Amino acid sequence: MDIRPATNTVHDHKDKPTVLIVGAGIGGLSLGILLQKADILYEIFERTAEIKPLGSAISLNSTTAPFLRQIGVYDEFHAVSKRMEAIQIANENREIEFAMADADLDQVERYGADARIVSRPILYSILLKQVPKERIHLSKKVLSTQQGDKGVTITCSDGTQYKGDILVGADRAYSAVRQNLYAQLKEKDLLPPSDGLPLPFSTVCLVGQTHPLDESQFPDIVKQDTQFMNILSRDKPYYVMTFTTQQNCVCYAVIQYLTKETSKEDDTFRQSEWGAEAAGTMCEEVRDFRIISGGKKLLTLGDLIDWTPKELISKVMLEEKVFTTWSHDRTVLIGDACHKINPAGGAGAANAIHDAIVLANYIHAFRNNPTDQDIAKAFKAYKDERIEWVNSAFETSQALKSMVDKGWKPRLIRLLVKYMPKFVNRAMEARLCSNRPQVYFLPLDTTPATLTPAPQPSLNARDLFSREDDSRTTTRQRKKAPASV
């Protein structure tokens, strides 16, 4: 009989902090990769018993290219992804109304990388390979967390406990770390009222990816660039996105708008993120919806569903919220745990990676034996650097979500986007692509780009503590100096 100790001290050390990361999603893995390269002690705890390759496609552009280059996987990522030149808007009659694209713009020349589409499971596998297996602990559902002057402790559902110096909640929208943290803050009357409200959601999503197809089945599959289609319905309560991938698969997502009644029906599904259990009914409801394949033969979502292994179909909630509280004491949140962004903007994965970069910079900059004040200062600097970009991504996702909604306002938005002057579109894209954060303690990415990156405070993360170090050294020297005669 396997009897594990009630408490496991992850590492015995004196100088550098030990980081406990709860959640082995893209954000948690990205942070783990950077801590691994920084030789900072860490462990990752994942509540599921196995890593499942679920999800549809992910869009990554120049804003994450420096990170992928710095950790040495950009060439692999580039090889398994397809360039995304345009987002095409079509109607239920399979007619393309317009495309959001700028054929004259060379993204690689301007931003250092182009926008690319990759299957979420493939991106995940690339990142997963960078983390030693022994650093990831499965079937570790966190029930409670405690923090104090001597560190943090997590208690898992199997009765085990783990201790460390810093706790990172990277455990998705219904983060157990956030819930425990907020409960502690609420008891002390320190939680903003808005953070105590339930996560709002107005849509659910059916996602999947087919097995590899050939040109006779889906003609667009052989085109060099990904064919990214937004297919809008006339009177159905959803719209459909399809993406072709480098592996000759079709990734798809069906976004369903919820009414007050259907929202109640889906409320019980809130916490089963990336679940396949509830997908069956929705699959039947959307089977007859027409899709665009690039050929004359009429295909429907039913064809894609039939070409998809059942274990690769899942239904997910699409909550939307930016929380006010990202940290307290020795606990900090990243990714969906502190900002859940609608996938209409394709910014969720990128922002989780950006969080990991900035937080890793500040953790690496710690002096030996960081104090509670050091940790609080680093966490504040992390949020200060990220919040503007997160809010911008959230607003962009809301605008893109509205564009594919029902009613006269979305139609007006689509009309405005269709005839938007090229210089306006370029200015908006330049603002987005100027945020290209890097890891200061790894060799910097020097890929040429005509657009200068936006300022990144965490590139100088050591300055946050060096000034204080200087003042403390001076104080110590004064105390040791002999009294003047």
The 8 nearest C-alpha neighbors of each residue, nearest first, counted from 0:
[[1, 2, 3, 4, 157, 5, 158, 159],
 [0, 2, 3, 4, 157, 5, 159, 158],
 [3, 1, 0, 4, 5, 159, 158, 157],
 [2, 4, 1, 5, 159, 6, 158, 7],
 [5, 3, 6, 7, 2, 159, 160, 158],
 [4, 6, 159, 160, 158, 3, 7, 161],
 [5, 7, 160, 4, 159, 161, 8, 162],
 [8, 6, 161, 9, 160, 4, 5, 162],
 [9, 7, 162, 10, 161, 6, 11, 163],
 [8, 10, 7, 162, 161, 163, 11, 42],
 [11, 9, 8, 12, 17, 40, 163, 41],
 [10, 12, 9, 13, 8, 17, 163, 40],
 [13, 11, 10, 14, 15, 16, 17, 40],
 [12, 14, 15, 368, 11, 367, 16, 10],
 [13, 15, 367, 368, 12, 16, 369, 366],
 [14, 16, 367, 368, 13, 17, 39, 12],
 [17, 15, 164, 18, 14, 40, 165, 368],
 [16, 18, 40, 163, 164, 41, 165, 15],
 [17, 19, 41, 165, 166, 163, 164, 40],
 [18, 20, 166, 42, 41, 167, 163, 165],
 [21, 19, 43, 167, 42, 166, 44, 22],
 [22, 20, 44, 168, 169, 170, 43, 167],
 [21, 23, 170, 169, 45, 27, 24, 44],
 [24, 22, 27, 45, 28, 43, 25, 44],
 [25, 23, 27, 26, 22, 28, 169, 170],
 [24, 26, 28, 27, 29, 123, 348, 23],
 [27, 25, 351, 29, 352, 24, 28, 334],
 [28, 26, 23, 24, 30, 169, 29, 25],
 [27, 29, 31, 25, 30, 26, 23, 24],
 [30, 28, 26, 32, 31, 27, 25, 355],
 [29, 31, 355, 33, 27, 32, 28, 34],
 [30, 32, 28, 34, 29, 33, 35, 27],
 [33, 31, 35, 29, 30, 34, 130, 28],
 [32, 34, 36, 30, 35, 31, 37, 29],
 [33, 35, 37, 39, 31, 36, 32, 38],
 [34, 36, 32, 38, 33, 37, 31, 39],
 [37, 35, 33, 34, 38, 32, 39, 441],
 [36, 38, 34, 39, 35, 33, 363, 440],
 [39, 37, 35, 36, 34, 40, 33, 41],
 [40, 38, 34, 37, 35, 41, 15, 17],
 [39, 41, 17, 18, 38, 16, 34, 42],
 [42, 40, 18, 17, 19, 39, 43, 34],
 [41, 43, 134, 19, 20, 135, 18, 44],
 [44, 42, 20, 135, 21, 134, 136, 19],
 [43, 45, 21, 136, 139, 22, 135, 20],
 [46, 44, 22, 137, 139, 23, 47, 136],
 [45, 47, 140, 139, 138, 137, 44, 48],
 [48, 46, 138, 49, 45, 137, 50, 139],
 [47, 49, 138, 137, 46, 50, 45, 139],
 [50, 48, 47, 51, 137, 138, 45, 46],
 [49, 51, 52, 47, 48, 137, 23, 45],
 [50, 52, 53, 49, 120, 311, 310, 47],
 [53, 51, 120, 50, 54, 311, 119, 123],
 [54, 52, 311, 51, 120, 273, 313, 55],
 [55, 53, 119, 206, 207, 120, 56, 52],
 [54, 56, 250, 207, 206, 119, 251, 208],
 [57, 55, 118, 119, 117, 250, 116, 58],
 [58, 56, 117, 119, 116, 118, 59, 345],
 [57, 59, 116, 115, 345, 117, 60, 56],
 [60, 58, 115, 114, 57, 63, 349, 116],
 [61, 59, 114, 62, 113, 115, 63, 112],
 [60, 62, 112, 64, 63, 113, 110, 432],
 [61, 63, 435, 60, 432, 434, 64, 436],
 [64, 62, 66, 61, 65, 60, 349, 67],
 [63, 65, 61, 67, 66, 62, 68, 112],
 [66, 64, 68, 67, 444, 63, 69, 437],
 [67, 65, 69, 68, 63, 64, 437, 70],
 [68, 66, 73, 64, 72, 70, 65, 69],
 [69, 67, 73, 71, 65, 66, 70, 72],
 [68, 70, 66, 71, 67, 65, 444, 441],
 [69, 71, 67, 68, 72, 66, 32, 33],
 [70, 72, 68, 69, 73, 67, 74, 66],
 [73, 71, 75, 67, 74, 70, 68, 76],
 [74, 72, 67, 68, 76, 75, 77, 71],
 [75, 73, 77, 76, 72, 78, 71, 68],
 [74, 76, 78, 72, 73, 77, 79, 125],
 [77, 75, 73, 79, 74, 78, 72, 80],
 [78, 76, 74, 80, 75, 79, 73, 81],
 [77, 79, 75, 76, 80, 74, 81, 245],
 [78, 80, 76, 77, 245, 75, 117, 81],
 [81, 79, 117, 77, 245, 116, 78, 115],
 [82, 80, 116, 115, 225, 245, 224, 244],
 [81, 83, 115, 224, 114, 225, 84, 116],
 [84, 82, 115, 114, 225, 85, 224, 116],
 [83, 85, 82, 100, 224, 86, 114, 225],
 [86, 84, 100, 99, 83, 98, 87, 227],
 [87, 85, 99, 227, 98, 228, 88, 100],
 [86, 88, 98, 228, 229, 97, 85, 227],
 [87, 89, 229, 97, 96, 95, 98, 228],
 [90, 88, 95, 230, 96, 94, 229, 93],
 [91, 89, 231, 230, 92, 93, 94, 232],
 [90, 92, 232, 93, 231, 230, 289, 233],
 [91, 93, 90, 94, 289, 89, 290, 95],
 [94, 92, 91, 90, 291, 89, 95, 290],
 [93, 95, 89, 92, 90, 96, 91, 291],
 [96, 94, 89, 97, 88, 93, 90, 87],
 [95, 97, 89, 88, 94, 90, 98, 87],
 [98, 96, 88, 95, 87, 417, 99, 89],
 [99, 97, 87, 86, 100, 88, 85, 96],
 [100, 98, 86, 85, 87, 97, 101, 417],
 [99, 101, 85, 98, 102, 84, 86, 87],
 [102, 100, 103, 104, 99, 421, 85, 84],
 [101, 103, 104, 100, 84, 105, 85, 99],
 [104, 102, 101, 105, 100, 106, 421, 425],
 [103, 105, 102, 101, 106, 109, 425, 108],
 [104, 106, 108, 107, 109, 103, 102, 113],
 [107, 105, 113, 109, 108, 110, 104, 112],
 [108, 106, 112, 111, 113, 110, 109, 105],
 [107, 109, 105, 106, 448, 111, 110, 449],
 [108, 110, 449, 448, 106, 450, 107, 111],
 [111, 109, 448, 107, 106, 112, 450, 108],
 [110, 112, 107, 448, 108, 446, 447, 109],
 [113, 111, 107, 61, 110, 106, 64, 60],
 [112, 114, 106, 107, 60, 61, 115, 82],
 [113, 115, 60, 83, 59, 82, 61, 112],
 [116, 114, 82, 83, 81, 59, 58, 60],
 [115, 117, 58, 81, 80, 57, 83, 82],
 [118, 116, 80, 57, 56, 119, 244, 122],
 [117, 119, 56, 121, 120, 55, 57, 122],
 [118, 120, 56, 122, 121, 57, 55, 54],
 [121, 119, 52, 123, 122, 118, 124, 53],
 [122, 120, 124, 123, 118, 119, 125, 117],
 [123, 121, 125, 119, 124, 120, 118, 126],
 [122, 124, 120, 126, 121, 125, 127, 119],
 [123, 125, 127, 121, 126, 122, 120, 128],
 [126, 124, 122, 123, 127, 128, 121, 129],
 [125, 127, 123, 124, 128, 129, 122, 28],
 [126, 128, 124, 129, 125, 130, 123, 28],
 [129, 127, 126, 130, 125, 124, 131, 132],
 [128, 130, 127, 126, 32, 131, 125, 28],
 [129, 131, 128, 127, 32, 132, 31, 134],
 [132, 130, 133, 134, 129, 128, 135, 127],
 [133, 131, 134, 135, 130, 136, 128, 127],
 [132, 134, 131, 135, 136, 130, 42, 43],
 [133, 135, 42, 132, 131, 43, 136, 130],
 [136, 134, 43, 133, 132, 44, 42, 137],
 [135, 137, 44, 45, 43, 139, 134, 138],
 [138, 136, 45, 48, 139, 47, 46, 44],
 [139, 137, 48, 46, 47, 140, 45, 136],
 [140, 138, 46, 137, 45, 155, 44, 141],
 [139, 141, 46, 155, 156, 138, 142, 45],
 [140, 142, 155, 154, 143, 139, 156, 175],
 [143, 141, 155, 154, 156, 140, 175, 144],
 [144, 142, 154, 141, 153, 179, 145, 155],
 [143, 145, 153, 152, 179, 154, 146, 176],
 [146, 144, 152, 151, 153, 143, 147, 150],
 [147, 145, 151, 150, 152, 329, 144, 148],
 [146, 148, 150, 149, 151, 145, 328, 329],
 [147, 149, 150, 371, 146, 151, 328, 329],
 [148, 150, 147, 151, 164, 146, 163, 371],
 [149, 151, 164, 147, 148, 146, 163, 165],
 [152, 150, 146, 163, 145, 162, 164, 165],
 [153, 151, 162, 145, 161, 144, 146, 163],
 [152, 154, 144, 161, 160, 143, 145, 155],
 [153, 155, 160, 143, 142, 141, 159, 144],
 [156, 154, 141, 140, 142, 157, 159, 158],
 [155, 157, 158, 140, 142, 141, 139, 154],
 [158, 156, 155, 159, 139, 140, 138, 154],
 [159, 157, 156, 155, 5, 154, 160, 6],
 [160, 158, 5, 155, 157, 6, 154, 161],
 [159, 161, 154, 6, 153, 5, 7, 155],
 [162, 160, 7, 153, 152, 8, 6, 9],
 [161, 163, 152, 8, 151, 9, 153, 160],
 [162, 164, 17, 151, 150, 165, 18, 19],
 [163, 165, 150, 17, 16, 151, 18, 166],
 [166, 164, 18, 329, 163, 330, 19, 17],
 [165, 167, 330, 19, 18, 20, 329, 331],
 [168, 166, 20, 331, 332, 330, 19, 169],
 [167, 169, 332, 21, 176, 170, 331, 333],
 [170, 168, 22, 27, 333, 21, 171, 336],
 [169, 171, 22, 174, 168, 21, 336, 172],
 [172, 170, 335, 336, 174, 173, 169, 334],
 [171, 173, 335, 336, 174, 339, 170, 318],
 [174, 172, 171, 175, 270, 336, 170, 178],
 [173, 175, 170, 177, 176, 171, 336, 172],
 [176, 174, 178, 177, 179, 173, 141, 142],
 [175, 177, 168, 179, 174, 178, 180, 144],
 [178, 176, 180, 174, 175, 179, 181, 168],
 [177, 179, 175, 181, 180, 176, 182, 174],
 [180, 178, 182, 176, 177, 181, 175, 143],
 [179, 181, 177, 183, 182, 178, 176, 184],
 [180, 182, 184, 178, 183, 179, 177, 185],
 [183, 181, 185, 179, 184, 180, 178, 186],
 [184, 182, 180, 186, 181, 185, 179, 187],
 [185, 183, 181, 189, 187, 190, 186, 182],
 [186, 184, 188, 190, 182, 187, 183, 189],
 [185, 187, 183, 184, 188, 182, 189, 190],
 [186, 188, 184, 185, 189, 183, 190, 182],
 [187, 189, 185, 186, 190, 184, 191, 183],
 [190, 188, 184, 187, 185, 191, 186, 183],
 [189, 191, 185, 184, 188, 192, 181, 194],
 [190, 192, 193, 194, 189, 195, 323, 324],
 [193, 191, 195, 194, 190, 196, 185, 189],
 [194, 192, 195, 196, 191, 323, 322, 190],
 [195, 193, 192, 196, 191, 322, 323, 190],
 [196, 194, 192, 193, 197, 191, 190, 181],
 [195, 197, 193, 194, 198, 192, 199, 191],
 [198, 196, 199, 195, 194, 193, 200, 320],
 [197, 199, 318, 200, 196, 320, 319, 172],
 [200, 198, 318, 319, 197, 201, 320, 196],
 [199, 201, 318, 202, 317, 319, 198, 316],
 [202, 200, 257, 256, 199, 262, 203, 318],
 [201, 203, 256, 255, 257, 317, 200, 254],
 [204, 202, 316, 255, 317, 315, 254, 256],
 [203, 205, 254, 315, 253, 314, 255, 206],
 [204, 206, 314, 253, 252, 313, 315, 278],
 [207, 205, 252, 55, 313, 251, 312, 54],
 [206, 208, 312, 55, 311, 251, 250, 54],
 [209, 207, 250, 249, 307, 55, 251, 311],
 [210, 208, 307, 306, 248, 249, 303, 211],
 [209, 211, 248, 307, 306, 212, 208, 308],
 [212, 210, 248, 247, 209, 246, 213, 249],
 [213, 211, 247, 248, 216, 210, 217, 214],
 [212, 214, 216, 215, 217, 211, 247, 220],
 [213, 215, 218, 217, 216, 220, 221, 212],
 [216, 214, 213, 217, 218, 212, 294, 220],
 [215, 217, 214, 213, 212, 218, 292, 294],
 [216, 218, 214, 292, 219, 220, 215, 213],
 [219, 217, 214, 293, 220, 294, 215, 292],
 [220, 218, 293, 221, 222, 217, 292, 226],
 [219, 221, 218, 247, 217, 222, 243, 214],
 [222, 220, 219, 223, 214, 218, 247, 213],
 [223, 221, 219, 224, 220, 225, 226, 218],
 [222, 224, 221, 225, 81, 82, 220, 245],
 [225, 223, 82, 222, 81, 83, 226, 84],
 [224, 226, 243, 83, 81, 227, 82, 244],
 [225, 227, 243, 242, 228, 224, 219, 83],
 [226, 228, 242, 86, 241, 225, 87, 229],
 [229, 227, 87, 241, 240, 230, 88, 86],
 [228, 230, 240, 88, 239, 89, 87, 231],
 [231, 229, 89, 239, 90, 238, 228, 88],
 [230, 232, 238, 90, 91, 89, 229, 239],
 [233, 231, 91, 235, 238, 234, 90, 230],
 [232, 234, 235, 231, 91, 90, 405, 236],
 [233, 235, 232, 236, 405, 237, 231, 91],
 [234, 236, 237, 232, 233, 238, 255, 231],
 [237, 235, 256, 255, 234, 238, 257, 232],
 [238, 236, 255, 254, 235, 256, 253, 232],
 [237, 239, 231, 254, 232, 230, 253, 255],
 [238, 240, 253, 230, 229, 252, 254, 231],
 [241, 239, 229, 252, 228, 251, 230, 253],
 [240, 242, 251, 228, 250, 227, 252, 249],
 [243, 241, 227, 250, 226, 249, 225, 251],
 [242, 244, 249, 225, 226, 220, 248, 250],
 [245, 243, 246, 248, 247, 81, 225, 249],
 [244, 246, 80, 247, 81, 79, 243, 248],
 [245, 247, 244, 248, 211, 79, 80, 243],
 [248, 246, 211, 244, 245, 212, 220, 243],
 [247, 249, 211, 209, 244, 246, 210, 212],
 [250, 248, 243, 209, 208, 242, 244, 251],
 [249, 251, 208, 55, 242, 241, 56, 207],
 [252, 250, 241, 240, 207, 206, 55, 208],
 [251, 253, 206, 240, 205, 239, 254, 204],
 [252, 254, 239, 205, 204, 238, 255, 240],
 [255, 253, 204, 237, 238, 203, 252, 239],
 [254, 256, 237, 202, 203, 236, 204, 257],
 [257, 255, 202, 236, 237, 201, 254, 258],
 [256, 258, 262, 201, 202, 261, 255, 259],
 [257, 259, 261, 260, 262, 256, 201, 263],
 [260, 258, 262, 261, 263, 257, 264, 201],
 [259, 261, 263, 262, 258, 264, 257, 265],
 [262, 260, 264, 258, 263, 257, 259, 265],
 [261, 263, 259, 265, 257, 260, 264, 258],
 [264, 262, 266, 260, 261, 265, 259, 267],
 [265, 263, 261, 262, 266, 260, 267, 268],
 [266, 264, 262, 268, 263, 267, 261, 269],
 [265, 267, 263, 268, 269, 264, 262, 261],
 [266, 268, 265, 269, 264, 270, 263, 271],
 [267, 269, 265, 266, 271, 270, 316, 277],
 [270, 268, 266, 267, 271, 316, 265, 272],
 [269, 271, 272, 268, 173, 267, 316, 172],
 [272, 270, 274, 268, 269, 273, 315, 316],
 [273, 271, 274, 315, 270, 316, 269, 314],
 [274, 272, 315, 313, 314, 271, 275, 53],
 [273, 275, 313, 272, 314, 271, 276, 315],
 [276, 274, 313, 278, 277, 314, 312, 273],
 [275, 277, 274, 278, 279, 313, 314, 271],
 [276, 278, 275, 279, 314, 280, 274, 281],
 [279, 277, 314, 275, 281, 313, 276, 280],
 [280, 278, 282, 281, 277, 283, 276, 275],
 [281, 279, 283, 282, 278, 284, 277, 285],
 [280, 282, 284, 283, 278, 279, 285, 205],
 [283, 281, 279, 280, 284, 285, 286, 278],
 [284, 282, 280, 281, 286, 285, 279, 301],
 [283, 285, 281, 282, 286, 280, 287, 279],
 [284, 286, 282, 283, 287, 288, 281, 300],
 [287, 285, 301, 300, 283, 288, 284, 282],
 [286, 288, 299, 285, 301, 300, 289, 284],
 [287, 289, 299, 300, 286, 285, 290, 301],
 [290, 288, 299, 298, 287, 91, 300, 291],
 [289, 291, 299, 298, 300, 292, 93, 288],
 [292, 290, 93, 293, 289, 298, 228, 294],
 [291, 293, 217, 294, 219, 218, 290, 298],
 [292, 294, 219, 218, 291, 217, 295, 220],
 [293, 295, 292, 296, 218, 217, 219, 291],
 [296, 294, 297, 293, 292, 298, 291, 218],
 [295, 297, 294, 298, 292, 293, 216, 217],
 [296, 298, 295, 299, 289, 290, 294, 291],
 [299, 297, 290, 289, 296, 302, 300, 292],
 [298, 300, 289, 301, 290, 288, 302, 287],
 [299, 301, 286, 303, 302, 288, 304, 287],
 [300, 302, 286, 304, 299, 303, 305, 287],
 [303, 301, 305, 300, 304, 299, 306, 298],
 [304, 302, 306, 300, 305, 301, 209, 307],
 [303, 305, 301, 307, 306, 302, 300, 209],
 [306, 304, 302, 303, 307, 301, 308, 209],
 [305, 307, 303, 209, 304, 210, 302, 308],
 [306, 308, 209, 304, 305, 210, 208, 309],
 [309, 307, 311, 310, 306, 209, 210, 312],
 [310, 308, 311, 312, 307, 275, 304, 313],
 [309, 311, 308, 312, 275, 313, 53, 307],
 [310, 312, 309, 308, 53, 207, 208, 313],
 [313, 311, 207, 309, 310, 206, 275, 278],
 [314, 312, 275, 274, 278, 206, 273, 205],
 [313, 315, 205, 278, 274, 204, 273, 275],
 [316, 314, 273, 204, 272, 203, 274, 205],
 [315, 317, 203, 318, 204, 269, 272, 202],
 [318, 316, 203, 202, 200, 341, 315, 319],
 [317, 319, 200, 199, 316, 339, 198, 320],
 [320, 318, 339, 340, 341, 199, 200, 317],
 [321, 319, 339, 338, 322, 340, 318, 198],
 [320, 322, 338, 337, 339, 323, 319, 390],
 [321, 323, 337, 324, 194, 338, 320, 325],
 [322, 324, 325, 194, 321, 191, 193, 337],
 [325, 323, 322, 326, 194, 337, 190, 191],
 [326, 324, 332, 331, 337, 323, 322, 382],
 [327, 325, 331, 330, 324, 332, 378, 328],
 [326, 328, 330, 329, 331, 325, 375, 180],
 [327, 329, 330, 375, 326, 371, 146, 374],
 [330, 328, 165, 327, 166, 146, 374, 331],
 [331, 329, 166, 326, 327, 328, 167, 165],
 [330, 332, 326, 167, 325, 168, 166, 327],
 [333, 331, 168, 325, 167, 337, 336, 169],
 [332, 334, 169, 336, 337, 354, 168, 351],
 [335, 333, 351, 336, 26, 337, 338, 169],
 [334, 336, 339, 171, 338, 172, 337, 333],
 [335, 337, 171, 172, 334, 174, 333, 332],
 [336, 338, 322, 335, 332, 333, 334, 325],
 [339, 337, 321, 335, 320, 322, 336, 334],
 [340, 338, 335, 319, 320, 318, 321, 172],
 [339, 341, 319, 393, 347, 338, 342, 320],
 [340, 342, 343, 396, 319, 317, 344, 339],
 [343, 341, 345, 344, 340, 347, 346, 396],
 [344, 342, 396, 400, 341, 345, 399, 397],
 [345, 343, 396, 342, 346, 399, 395, 341],
 [344, 346, 342, 343, 58, 347, 57, 348],
 [347, 345, 349, 344, 348, 350, 392, 342],
 [346, 348, 350, 349, 340, 345, 351, 342],
 [349, 347, 351, 350, 346, 352, 25, 57],
 [350, 348, 352, 346, 351, 347, 353, 63],
 [349, 351, 353, 352, 347, 348, 346, 354],
 [350, 352, 334, 26, 354, 348, 353, 349],
 [353, 351, 355, 349, 350, 354, 26, 29],
 [354, 352, 350, 356, 355, 351, 349, 357],
 [355, 353, 351, 352, 357, 356, 333, 358],
 [354, 356, 30, 352, 358, 353, 357, 359],
 [357, 355, 353, 359, 354, 358, 438, 360],
 [356, 358, 360, 354, 359, 355, 457, 381],
 [357, 359, 355, 361, 360, 356, 381, 354],
 [360, 358, 362, 356, 357, 361, 355, 363],
 [361, 359, 357, 363, 358, 362, 457, 460],
 [360, 362, 364, 358, 363, 359, 460, 377],
 [363, 361, 359, 364, 365, 360, 358, 377],
 [362, 364, 360, 361, 365, 359, 37, 39],
 [363, 365, 461, 361, 362, 460, 360, 366],
 [366, 364, 363, 362, 369, 367, 361, 464],
 [365, 367, 369, 368, 364, 464, 15, 14],
 [366, 368, 14, 15, 369, 365, 16, 13],
 [367, 369, 14, 15, 366, 370, 13, 16],
 [370, 368, 373, 367, 366, 365, 374, 371],
 [369, 371, 373, 372, 374, 368, 375, 148],
 [372, 370, 374, 373, 375, 369, 328, 148],
 [371, 373, 375, 370, 374, 376, 369, 377],
 [374, 372, 370, 376, 371, 375, 369, 377],
 [373, 375, 377, 371, 376, 372, 378, 370],
 [376, 374, 372, 378, 377, 373, 371, 379],
 [375, 377, 373, 379, 374, 378, 372, 380],
 [378, 376, 380, 374, 379, 375, 361, 381],
 [379, 377, 381, 375, 380, 376, 374, 382],
 [378, 380, 376, 382, 381, 377, 383, 375],
 [379, 381, 383, 377, 378, 382, 384, 376],
 [382, 380, 378, 384, 379, 383, 358, 357],
 [383, 381, 385, 379, 384, 380, 386, 378],
 [384, 382, 380, 381, 385, 386, 379, 387],
 [385, 383, 382, 381, 386, 380, 456, 387],
 [384, 386, 382, 388, 383, 387, 389, 381],
 [385, 387, 389, 388, 382, 383, 390, 384],
 [388, 386, 390, 389, 385, 391, 384, 383],
 [387, 389, 391, 386, 390, 385, 392, 434],
 [390, 388, 386, 392, 391, 387, 393, 385],
 [391, 389, 393, 387, 392, 388, 386, 394],
 [390, 392, 388, 394, 389, 393, 395, 387],
 [393, 391, 395, 389, 390, 394, 396, 388],
 [392, 394, 390, 396, 391, 395, 340, 389],
 [395, 393, 397, 391, 396, 392, 390, 398],
 [396, 394, 392, 398, 397, 393, 391, 399],
 [395, 397, 344, 399, 393, 343, 398, 394],
 [396, 398, 400, 394, 395, 399, 401, 393],
 [397, 399, 401, 395, 400, 396, 394, 402],
 [400, 398, 402, 396, 401, 397, 343, 344],
 [399, 401, 397, 343, 402, 398, 403, 396],
 [402, 400, 404, 398, 399, 403, 409, 397],
 [401, 403, 409, 399, 400, 404, 412, 413],
 [402, 404, 401, 400, 409, 231, 405, 399],
 [405, 403, 401, 402, 409, 400, 406, 238],
 [406, 404, 409, 403, 407, 410, 408, 401],
 [407, 405, 408, 409, 410, 404, 411, 403],
 [406, 408, 410, 409, 411, 405, 412, 404],
 [407, 409, 411, 410, 406, 412, 405, 401],
 [410, 408, 402, 412, 411, 407, 404, 401],
 [411, 409, 407, 413, 408, 412, 414, 406],
 [410, 412, 414, 408, 409, 413, 407, 415],
 [413, 411, 409, 415, 414, 410, 402, 416],
 [414, 412, 416, 410, 411, 415, 402, 417],
 [413, 415, 411, 417, 412, 416, 410, 418],
 [414, 416, 412, 418, 413, 417, 419, 411],
 [417, 415, 419, 413, 414, 418, 412, 99],
 [416, 418, 414, 415, 419, 413, 97, 99],
 [419, 417, 415, 416, 420, 414, 413, 421],
 [418, 420, 416, 417, 415, 421, 423, 424],
 [421, 419, 423, 422, 418, 424, 416, 425],
 [420, 422, 424, 423, 425, 419, 101, 426],
 [421, 423, 425, 424, 420, 426, 419, 427],
 [424, 422, 426, 425, 421, 420, 427, 419],
 [423, 425, 421, 427, 422, 426, 428, 420],
 [426, 424, 428, 422, 423, 427, 429, 421],
 [425, 427, 429, 423, 428, 424, 422, 430],
 [428, 426, 424, 430, 425, 429, 423, 431],
 [427, 429, 425, 431, 430, 426, 432, 424],
 [430, 428, 426, 432, 431, 427, 433, 425],
 [429, 431, 427, 428, 433, 432, 426, 434],
 [432, 430, 428, 429, 433, 434, 427, 62],
 [433, 431, 429, 434, 430, 62, 428, 61],
 [432, 434, 452, 453, 430, 431, 435, 429],
 [435, 433, 432, 453, 62, 452, 436, 431],
 [434, 436, 62, 433, 452, 63, 437, 432],
 [437, 435, 434, 455, 353, 62, 438, 356],
 [436, 438, 66, 65, 439, 435, 356, 443],
 [439, 437, 440, 441, 356, 360, 458, 436],
 [438, 440, 458, 441, 437, 360, 443, 442],
 [439, 441, 438, 442, 360, 37, 363, 443],
 [442, 440, 439, 438, 443, 69, 36, 70],
 [443, 441, 444, 69, 440, 439, 438, 445],
 [444, 442, 441, 445, 69, 439, 437, 438],
 [443, 445, 65, 446, 69, 442, 68, 437],
 [446, 444, 443, 447, 65, 448, 442, 111],
 [445, 447, 444, 111, 448, 65, 112, 110],
 [448, 446, 111, 445, 449, 108, 110, 109],
 [449, 447, 111, 109, 110, 450, 108, 446],
 [448, 450, 109, 451, 108, 110, 447, 111],
 [451, 449, 109, 448, 110, 452, 433, 429],
 [450, 452, 449, 453, 433, 448, 110, 109],
 [453, 451, 433, 435, 434, 450, 454, 432],
 [452, 454, 433, 434, 455, 451, 435, 436],
 [455, 453, 456, 452, 434, 436, 433, 458],
 [454, 456, 457, 458, 453, 436, 384, 459],
 [457, 455, 458, 459, 454, 460, 384, 380],
 [458, 456, 460, 459, 455, 360, 357, 361],
 [459, 457, 439, 456, 460, 455, 438, 437],
 [460, 458, 457, 461, 462, 456, 439, 463],
 [461, 459, 457, 462, 361, 463, 458, 364],
 [460, 462, 364, 463, 459, 464, 465, 365],
 [461, 463, 465, 460, 464, 459, 466, 364],
 [464, 462, 461, 460, 465, 466, 459, 467],
 [463, 465, 467, 462, 466, 461, 468, 365],
 [466, 464, 468, 462, 467, 461, 463, 469],
 [465, 467, 469, 468, 464, 462, 470, 463],
 [466, 468, 470, 464, 465, 469, 471, 463],
 [469, 467, 465, 471, 466, 470, 472, 464],
 [470, 468, 472, 466, 467, 471, 465, 473],
 [469, 471, 473, 467, 472, 468, 474, 466],
 [472, 470, 474, 468, 473, 469, 467, 475],
 [473, 471, 469, 475, 474, 470, 468, 476],
 [472, 474, 476, 470, 471, 475, 469, 477],
 [473, 475, 471, 477, 472, 476, 470, 478],
 [476, 474, 478, 472, 477, 473, 471, 479],
 [475, 477, 473, 479, 478, 474, 480, 472],
 [476, 478, 480, 474, 475, 479, 473, 481],
 [477, 479, 475, 476, 480, 474, 481, 473],
 [480, 478, 476, 477, 475, 481, 474, 482],
 [479, 481, 477, 478, 476, 482, 475, 483],
 [482, 480, 483, 479, 478, 477, 484, 476],
 [483, 481, 484, 480, 479, 478, 477, 476],
 [482, 484, 481, 480, 477, 479, 478, 476],
 [483, 482, 481, 480, 477, 479, 478, 476]]
